[in-house]
Amino acid sequence: MPMPMPTPQPTAALLLSYLADAYRLNPETEVSGPELQHELGLDARAVREGVAELARQGLVEWDPLLSNIWLRLTDKGLAAAETPPRITGR
């Protein structure tokens, strides 16, 4: 049985959802850090930390530049975005 994917933290889950929506519109799309900040109402630190978490899990590919972040959803990230979150503690 395959290991379940870890559930991203709230900010990372929000970023993943936004990226999945962008991917569904255009699979070649890359999203910038400022776009995520503007569209989701997050500060730069929250975006950077959320993206770093997603990258550690292999859910996004990213190019952290000095003044910006560009990222693209991976196949694993799309699968995670389409999988309902697991409820624990029951």
Secondary structure, DSSP 8 states (H G I E B T S, - for coil): ---------HHHHHHHHHHHHHHHH-TT--EEHHHHHHHHT--HHHHHHHHHHHHHTTSEEEEE-SS-EEEEE-HHHHHHHHS-------
